[in-house]
Amino acid sequence: MNTRILFLVFCMLFGTLFSQGVIKGKVIDANTREGLPFVSVIVLNTQIGATTDERGEFIISNTPLGYLKLQASFIGYETVITEDYLTTKDKIPFVSISLKETSQKLDEVVIANPLFKKSMQSPLSLQSLGIAEIEKNPGGNRDVLKVIQSLPGVASNPGFRNDIIIRGGATSENAFYLDGIEIPVINHFQTQGATGGPVGIINADLIRKVDFYTSAFPSNRGNALSSVISFTQKTGNPNSLNTRVTLGTSDAGITLDGPLTSSTTFMASFRQSYLQLLFKLIKLPFLPTYNDFQVNVKSTFSDNSQLSIIMVGAIDNFKLNESVNDGVVDEETIKRNRYILSNIPVQEQWNYTIGANYKIFGDGSNQQFILSRSAWNNDAIKYFNNTGQVNDLLLKYASTEVENKFRYENNRIVSGFDINFGAGLQQATYTNNTYNKTANSQGGIVQDFSSELSIGKYALFGQVSKKYLDERMGVSFGFRMDGNTYNSQMKNLFNQFSPRVAVSYALTNKWSLNTSLGRYYQLPSYTSLGYRDIANTLVNQEQLTYIQADHFVSGIEFKPDASTKITLEGFYKKYGSYPFSVRNQISLANLGDDFGVIGSEEVTSTSKGNAYGFEVFAQKKSTSGLYGIFSYTFVRSEFQDQQNNYVPSNWDNKHLLTLTAGKKFNKDWELGTKFRLVGGKPYTPYDLNASSLISNYDLTNRGILDYSRLNTERFDTYTQLDVRIDKTWYWKRFSLNFYIDVQNVLASKTTTQSFLLPSLDANGNKLTDPNDANRYLLEDIENSSGNVLPGFGFIVDF
């Protein structure tokens, strides 16, 4: 073999050709926005650094390559540790650092933004993830929502869905913000009326960090009962054009960032999946395809004003692979495919959010004017036996949700008080055209209606925070009031008065006590607000109110060193006015972990529930190449059944355990592992008598649940071990990261509710019960999984 080829292979496998990088940036005063000279800026945990010039600018040469943090220190200012920035031989990141003046003595050094985020408004129940933690998370597939499943209080379902289940709350109880702009649709093929789906829309290539609140929500973030997830995007490089190309097991993408003008930068990404080809090759009965895009443009008009524009959206198509059983000989596989083909509709979705955030900075204050528009279109169609014949139509669904939003915020510091206040306005339009044949234990049901609903929403909010007792104790009080024009109950702001208080006390430099108490409200889904009966009446208009959740959380925090945190938190959530299904006599809190639509039916705001438990969390941030997370949650979740008795909800997993660990080795190798244990959740058994009726089964093509025995059974606990190996090469013009990400390495088997399927005779005809010709002869088909799921990918930066 040619010696040059041998040399190149050797370099790729065992080393890097270059080992030093460059970082540029600027340090500014957070109040005046002016550059700060003579600030010391170093690469964290190294002696490599520089001092800013008279304009506040700096250049650090000979840095290590890969993801790095910077530390900026200046007498009279709080020391700041930045988020992660990627440095390669050719990619020179530009880091903007904002320093606040300290109230401490001038000779004291105070770290204001350590590796673990904490604020007076949210002193507990807050976790933050940096981009390095997201990209290298084992089993995460660079999907932010999957990475969040490593954090305390978060349950997940077996399989491939991104259902975010927080402290026993339903999947509909979460709110998502991108650069301060609310994003209603966060997943491809998202369940309408909830938030879950198989793949996240947000591209990790544009994300700088994620802040994850499971309680103590800031008052400027509304419409959430279980969590607020806030994404902060990167800023495009102001000096040069950068390109990133990704190729993974499920999709391929490209991301560009760079300058548009001397004061404006951009980032833009586009991803396209090829799952349809892959799923057809491995003979799966469904063929999904998704595309998404994400753009941010940031412009600095002056030292005191900035404009940020974001765009994010997706186009999803879901088809059936009706030839999936061709050549298949395994009977169980054939039956499972037949069941899935008879159930899943052909589906199309598209969505987008476009928004602008204009910031004005003043003396000790800043103002934000946030304007956005979101739209979501969801279409689905299903025919009996997939014939496509008009007479066999079971489902034809077309729905849109459009929201136009404006929010004003004012942040200022007055006499040591940190004050945030503002207001919000929204206009929402919902349309729905539904023809749906279904059934429950009482028999067949036909929904046939068209609906259009337009409502206005409005909100006022404020929060005041201050430190006392030589800054050892922080106290924050906030309130929020939401209203809308849907009915007279919800029109009155004071009916949705939402107070909250948080207190933190530092016992020592390492130990602190934290507690919060708050009431939070969430508007029921548009699918419930806009539901009409066959007489075109908004049947829910006079009986729906905001859903209410009262949180009480208290805990203790221990930080033995700057890179380690250990916390113990207890939590209690009390739910009221939860939508309750008149048709099925269950709380909608038990729904949302499957595809389709939740809440498009008659409901009443009469359900109550509780969720409570405790969390133990320990995290070691990467400083010497070793990092890890230990998270254990005990959680109980209960909601009322049709007799008003409290029974375990669908989210009552009891035990949640996650262990994540990784190690960075020489030659830019990295190994990561993640082990998850999720207690089996409850489920409702089938009503076999109703399910076997031909008149029912031909409408549902599945078993009918017996809600009189709501969640009386429970699945087994499931475990999963994921392993990821990364190797990165740095060359003069580009860098290459190759990774292998294997999910369920131990092939752990998980079993969920079985399928009910009519038996067939030798000619392929459905068999009827010999004792009753009106019933099918049904058989149970095991619904289990336990395959090892290997994946790999390439990330090229140039």
N, C-alpha and C positions, 0 to 999 in steps of 0.2 A: 504494500500500500504506500502511496505517496507520503513522504515524511511530513509535508506541510499539512496534509489532512490529519495525520496522526497527532501533530502538535495542536491543531485546532480542537480535535476531539478531547485531548487531554485537558486543555484549558476550560472547555465547557463542563467537563465532569468534575474537575478537581480544583478549580480556582477561578479567579477573576483577573482580567487583564489590567484593570485599573482599580484603584482603591481609595481615591480621594475625590471629594466634591466641594461645592461652593454654595453658600447660602447668603442671600441678600435680604435687606429689610429696612424697616423704619420704626422708630419708637416715638410715640406722641403722648402728650399730656391728655388724659381723658376728658378734662374740663375745657381747656383752651383749644385743643386739637392741634397745637403747635408741636413741631419736632423738638425732642429733648436731647441736648448734647451731653456727651461724657457719660452716657449710660453704659454699664457693663453688660454685655450679652455673651453668654457662653452656651455651648452645646451641653445639655444636661448630663451630669455624671462624667464630664471630661474636663480637661484644662484648656480646651480649644475654644477660642472666643475672640471678641473684638470690642472696641469702644465706639459709640456713635460719634459722628462728626457734628459740626455746628447746625446742620439741618436735621439731625436725629437719625441719619442713615448709617448703615453698617454693612460690611462685607466680611464674612467669615470663610476663610479658605482652609483647605486640607481637612475637611470634615469627613467623618465616616460616611459610608453610603447606606442607603435604606431609610427607614422611618426614624426621624429624629425629633426631639423636643428641645426648645431653647428656654433659657432662664435669663430674665432681664432684671437687673438690680440697680437702684439709684437711691442715694440718701434722701429721705423726706418723702419717698414714694413706696407703695406696697410692691414687693417683689412678685413677679408674674412668671408662671411656667406655662408655656404655650401647648397647644395641641400638637399632634404628630404632623410632620411635613416630610414628603418623600424627596430624597436627594439621590440623584444618579450622576454619572460622569457628565452627561449632557444636559440634564434637567436641573436648573438652578431655581429653587423656590424663592418667592418673595414673601416675607413674613412681616405682617403689620402687627405691632404690639402697642397696646394702650395701657398706660400706667396711671393709677389714681394716687393723689396725695394721701399720706397717712396722717391719722390723728395721734399716732404714737410719738414718742420722743424722736428727734432727728437722728440719734445715734442707734436707734433700734431698727432691726430688719424684720419685716412682717411679710410672710408669703400669703398673698391674697388669693391666688388661683393655683392651689397645689394640685397634686395628681388626682385628688378626690374632690369633686365639687360639693359645696355646701352653701346654702344661702339662708338668710333670716326668714324669708318667705316659705322656704321648703327645707327645713333643717334635717328632715328624715324622709324616708320613702322616695329617695332620689338617687338614681344611678346614672353614670355617664359612660359612654363608649366612644373611643377614638377610632379613627379609620383603620389603624393597624390592627386593633382588636377585631374589627368587623371583617376585614379582608382575610385574615388568617384563621378565623374560627372554624374548628373541625365540624364537618357536617352542615355548615351554614351556607355553603355554595354562594358566598358573597351576597346573601340576601339578609338585609338588616333585620327583618322581622323574625327570621329563624335564629339569628344571633341573640336577639332579646330573650329567647327561650332559655338562655343560660342564667338569667338573672333571678333573684328571689321573688317568690310569689307568682311566677309565671308557669302555667300548665300548658301542655300541648297535646294534641291528639295523635295517635299513631298514624303513620302515613305521611302524605306529602302536603298537607294543608298548613296555611299560616294563620290558624285560629289563635288569637292572642287572648288567653284566659287569665285574668288578673285577680288574685285573691278571691276566688270563688265567684267572680262576676261574669256575666254573659259576654259573648264576643261583640255585641253591639254597643258596649259601654265605654269604648275607647275613642279618643280624639287625636288627630294627627295634624301637625303643623310643619310646614317647610319654610324656613326663613321667616317665621311669624305669620305665615298665610295658611289658613286651614285647607287641608286636602281631604275631601269627603271619600274619595276612592283611593285605596292604598294597595289593592291587590288586583292582579289579572283574574278575570272570571269571578269577581267578587260577589258574594251572596248579598242580594239586595235586602235591606233591612238589618244587615249585620255588617261585619268588616272583614270576615275571613275569606281566603282564597288560596290557590295553590302556589302562586309566585308573586313576590312583591314587585311593585311598579318602580319604586325608588332605586336608582342606580347608585351603588356604593362608590363608583368612581367620582361622583360629584359631592360626596358627603365628607365634611370635616369631622363632625361629632354628632352624637345622639344623646339627648337628655330624656330620661325615662322616669316619669313621676307615677307612683302607684297610690299616692294620697298627697295631702297638703298642696293641692293645685294652686298656682298663682291665680289671683282673681281675674286677670286679663285673659285667661284660658277657660272657656265655658263649654257647656254641652258634653260633659264627660262625667261618668260615675265610677269608673274603675282605673283608668289611666289616661295620662296625657303624654304623647310621644312627640318630641320636638326635634326636628332635623335641622342642623346648620350646614349650609353648603360651603364649599371652597370658593375662593375668589380666583378668577383667571389670572395667569401670570402677566404682569404689566410690561414685561421686557421682551418676551419671545413666544412664538407659537409652539405649543406642545401637543403631542398626539399619543393617545393610548388605544391599543387594539386588544380586545379580549376575545378569546375563543374557548368556550366551555362545553360541557357535555350536553347542555340544553339550548344554548343560544350563543350568538356572536354579536359583538358591539364595537363601536368606535366612539371615542371621546376626544374632542378638541378643546383647547383653551389657549387664550392669549389676549393681546391688546387689540381693541378696535380703534381707539384714539389714545392720545397721551393721558387721558383721564378716565377712560372706559375700558373695561375688560369683559370677556365673555367666557362661558363654558357651555358646551353643547354635546349631547350624547344621543345615540340611536342604537337600539338593540332589536334583533330579530331572532325568534326561536326557530329551530328546525325539529321541534318535538314531533310534528306530524309525520315527518319522514322516519324518525327514530322509532316512534310508537308503532308505525306500520311494519317496520322491519322486525321488531321483536313481538309482533302480533298481539297488540292491545286493542280492545274494542272501541276506544275513543281516540280522536286525533285532534289535539289542541294546537293552535298556532297563536302566538302573541307577538306584538310589536309595541315598543314604547319609545318615547323621546323625553328629554329633559334639558332645559336651557336655563341659564341664569346670566343676566347682564348687570354689571355694577358700574355705576358712574359717580365720580366725585366732582360736583360742580364747583365747590370751594372747600376750604378747610372745615366749614360749618354746615355743609349740606351734602347728602348722598342719596342716590336713587338706586334701588335694587328691583329688577324685573325678573320674575320666574315664570316658567312654563313647564308643565308636565302633563303627559297624556299617554293613552294606550289604545290599541285596536286589537280585539280578541275574537277569534273564531273557533268554534267547537263543532267538529263533525263526527259522524259515526263511521266506524270501519266494519261495514256489514259483511265483508268477506273474511273476517278474522278467523272463522272456524274452518276455512278451507285448508285441508291437509292436516288438521289437528285430530289426534286419535284419543287423547286423554279425555275420558268422559266428564270428570270434574271440571276441567278447563272449559270444555264445550258448554256445560251447564252454566258456569259462572259468566262466560261471555254472553250467552243467550239472555241471562237475567239483566246484565248491564245494558245490552242493546235495547231491551224492551223498556228500560226506565229512563235513560238519559235523553234529553231533548237536544236538538240541534240549536246552538246558541251563538249569538253575536252580541258583543258589547263594544262600546267605545266611550271614552271619557277624556276630559281635559280640565286643567285648572290653569288660569293665567292671572297673574297678580303683580302689583307694584307696591313697594314700601319706600316712602320718601321720608328721610330723617333730617331733622334740623337740630343742630347742636348749639346750645347757648351756655351762658355762665352757670355751671352747676346744674344744667338741665338738658333734656333732649325731648323732642316731640316726634311722633311717628304718625304718618297718614297712610293707611293701608287700604288698598282697593283691589278687589279680586272678582273673578267670575269662574264658576265651575259648572260643568255640564256632564251628564251621564245618560247614556242610552243603553237599554237592556232589552233584547229581543230573544224569544225562544219559541220553538214550535215542535210538536210531537204528535205522531200518528200511531194508532194501534198497529202493532206489528211493522211499523215503519213503512206502511204502504204508500203514503203520500196521497191517498184518496180522501176527498172532502168528507165523505161519510164516516171516515175513521179518525177524524180530528179529535184529539184529546186535549191539546193545549195550544193556544196561540196567544202569545203575551208580547206586548210592546209598551215600554214605559220610559219616560224621561224625567230627570231631576235637574233643574237649573237653579243655581243660587248666585245672586249678585250681592257682594258684601262690601261694607265700608267700616273701618274701625279707626278711632283716634285714640292715641295714648300720649300722656304727658308724664315724664319721669323727672323728678327733681330732688335735690337735697336741700333741706331748710333746717338750720340749727341742729344738725345731726340726725334729722328725721329723713329717711329714705321714702319718698312718696311716689306712688304710681296711681294715676286715675285716668279714666277715659270713658268712651261710649262707643256703641256699635249699632249699625243699621244693616238689615238684610231684606232682600226681596226674593222670594222663592216661588217657582212654578213647578208643579208636578202634574204629569199626564199618565194615564194608564188605560190601555185597551186590553181587556182580559176575556178570553174564553177558556174555561178550565173545567174538565170533568175529573172529579176525584171522589173519594169515599172515606167514611170513618165507621165506627162501630154501629152507628144508627142507619147507615145506608149510603146510597149514592148522592153526590152533591154536584150541582152545575153552577158555576159562576159565569155570568155573561154581562159585562158592564163596561162602560166607558166613563172616564173621570178626568176632569181638569180642575186643579186647585191652585190658587194663588194666595199667598199669605205674606204679610210683612212681619219682621221681627225686629226687636230693639233691646238694648242692654245698657246698663250703667254699672261701672265697677270702680273700685278703689282699694288701695292697700297702703298701710303706713307701717314702717319698720324702724326700730331703733335699738341700739345697744346700751346696756346699763352696767353698773357695778364694775367699772374699769374694763368695760367691753367683754366681760365674761358671760353676760346674759344677753341674748337677743330675743326681742319680742316683736311679733308681727301680727297686725290685725287687718283683715280684709273683708270686703263684702262684694256681692254681685247681685244684680236684679235683672232677670230676663222676662220678656213678654212677647206676645205675638197677637195677631188679629184673628186667630182661628175660632176662638169662642170667648165668652165674657170672663170665664174663670182665668184663662191664661193671658187675657188682655191686661189684667192688673199686675203691674210690676211687683207690688208688695206681696202678692201671693207666692212669688218665687224669690223672696228675700233669702240670700244665701250668705250667712256670716261664716267666718273662719278665723281661727287664731292659732299661732304656732309659737312655741317657746323653746329656747335652747339655752342650756347652762353648762359652761365648761368647769368641771370639777378640778381638773388639772390640765396641763398642756396636752395630755394624751387621752383623758377620759371626759366624756360629756353626756348629759342627759337631754333627751329631745322628746317633745310631745306636740301633737296637733289635734285640733277638733274642728270639724267643719261640716256644713250642709251643702250638698251639691245637687243640681237639677239637670235633667236631660229631656229634650223634646222627644216624644215618640216618633218613630220613623214615618217618612212620607207615605209609605205603603199603608200604614194604619190611618193616618190623617186623611188621605185621599180616597179611602175605600168607599165605594158606593154599592148599594144593593140593586136588584133588578129594576126597582122603581126610580133609580137615579138619585137616591137620597144619601147624603153623607151621614151614614148611620152612627158614626163615632163622634160626630161633632159636639154633641151635648154631653158626652160621657168620658171624654179624654182630658187628662191633665198632664202636667210635667211629671216625669218620674223623679222620685226623691231618694237620695241616699245620704245618711248621716255617718260620718267617719270619726272614729276615735282611734288614734295610733300613739303609742308611746314606746320608747326604746332607749338603749344605752349604746354608746359608740366608743370604741377603743382604737387608737392609732399608735401602735408601738413605734413606728418610724414613718418617714415621709411616703413610703411606697406600699404600706400595708394598712388595711382597715378591717376591723371586725365589728359587726353590729348584731344586736339582738332587738327585734321589734315585735310587739304584740299589736294586733289590729282587730277592730270590730266594725262591721258595716251593717246598718239597718236600712232596709229598703221599704219604701211605701209608694202607693199609687202606680204599681207596675201593671202594664197591660195584661189582661187576662182573656184568653180565647173563649168566646161564647160557644163556638162550634165544638171544640175539643175539650173544653173545661180544664185547661192547663195554663200556667203562666208562660208568657212569651220569653221569660228569663230562661226557660229550658230549651230554647230553640236557637239555631244559628250556626251549627257546626256541619252543615251540609250545603250543597249547591241548591240554587233556586231562589225563592222569594219568601221573606218572613214578614208577617204582619198584615198581609192583604186580606183582611177578614174583619168581622165584627169583634171588637174587643171593648173591655171596660177597664177603667183605672182602679182596680180593686184588689190587686194581688200584693202580698207582703212577703218579705224574705229577710234572711240574716246570713252573713258570712263572717267568720271569725277564725283566728288562729295566731300563729307566731312564725317568725322567720329567723334563721341563723345564717349569717352571711360573712364570709371572709375572702378577701381579695389581696393578692400580691401583684402589683403592677411591675412590668418588666423594667428592670434597671441594669441588671447584670446578665440579661438574656434569659432568665427564668421567670415565668409568670404563672398564675393560677387563680382559680375561683372555686370556692366551696359554697354551696347554697342548699339549705334545707328549709322547707316550708311545711308546716302542718296546717291544713285548712279544712274547714267544714263550711258547706254552703247549703242552705235550706230555703225552700219556697213553699207557699201554701198549695195544696191540691184542691180538688173540687169540694171537699168537705171542710176546707179551711184548716186542715192539719198540716203542720210543717213536715215536709219529707225532703230527703236529699235531692238536690238539683242535679242537672246534667254535669255541673262543674265541681261536684263534690269529690275531688280526687284524694283527699285526706293527706297523702304523703307525696312530696315533690323533692327530689334530690338531684342535684347536678354537680359534677366534678369536671372542671376544665383545667388543663395544664398544658404548658408548652415550654420548649427550650430552643433557644437560638444557638447554633453551633458555628464553628469556624467554617470558612469557605462559603458563608451565606447559605447554609442549610438550616432548616427549621422543622421541628416536629411538634405536632399538637394532637391532643386527645381530648375527647369529651364523652363522659358517661352520664346518661340520664336514667332516672327511675321515676316513673309516674304511676301513682296508685290508680287502680282500675276505677273508672267512673261508673255511676249507676246507669241502668237503662230500663226501658219499659218493655215487657214481653208482648208478644203478638196476641191479638184476639183471633184465635184460630177459627172460631165459628164465623166471624164476619169476614175474615181473610179468604176463606175457601169458597164463599159465594161467587159464582161466575159473574153475576151482575156487579159485584164489587171489584173483583180482581181485574176484570177487563178494563176498568177505569183507572186503577192504580198501578197494576202490574207489579205489585209488591205486597208484602204483608201489612195488615192494618194493626196499629198499636192499640193495646188495651189500656187506656188512660185511667181506668178505675184501679189499675195496679201500677200507677206511675212510679217509675224508678225503684221497683222492688227487687230487681236483680242487679248484679254488679259484675263487670268484666274483671279479668285477672290483671294484676300489676304487670306493666311492661317495662322492659329495659332496653337500652340501645347504647352501643359503643361506637363512636366515630373516630377515625384517625385521618390526619392530614399531614402530608410531607411537602415542603416547599424547597425549591432550589432557585436561587437568583444569580444571574450572570450580568456583570456590568461591563459594557464596551464603550468605546469612545463616542459613538453616535447613538446608541440605544442600549436599553437593558431588557432582559428577558426573565420573567418569572414563570417557572413550570411547577405545577402542583398536581398532586394526586390526593383526592378527597374521597375516602371510602366510608359510607354510612352503613351502620349495623354490621360491623366487622364480625361479630360473634353469631350472626344469623339468628338473633333472638326472634322467636315467633310471637306474634300478637294476634289475638282473635277478637273480633268485634261481632256485632249481631249478625246472625246467619241470614241467608237469603231464603225466601219462600218462593218456590218455583213449581208450576204444574208439571207433573210427570208426563212423558210422551210414550205413545205406543211405537211399534216397529215402523209405522209409516210416518211418524213425526206428528201425529195428532195428539192434542191434549187429552189426558185421561180424566174422566169424571168419577166421582165417588160411586161405587157399586150400590150403596144404600141411599144415595140422593143424587139424582141427575142434575140438580141445580148447583152442585158443588164440584170444584176441581179436586183432584187427588194431588195434594201438595206434598212436596218433599223439602227437607232442610238442606241447604247447600252451605258448607262451611265457608265463612268469610274470614280468612286469615292471611297473614303475610309474614314473611321472615327471610326475605331474600337479602343477600349482600348487595349493596348498591354502589358499585365503583364509579367514580367520576374523575375527570382530569381536565386541565385547562392550561392555556397560555395567556400571559399578560405581557404585552410589549409596550414599552415607553420610549418615545423618541421625539 
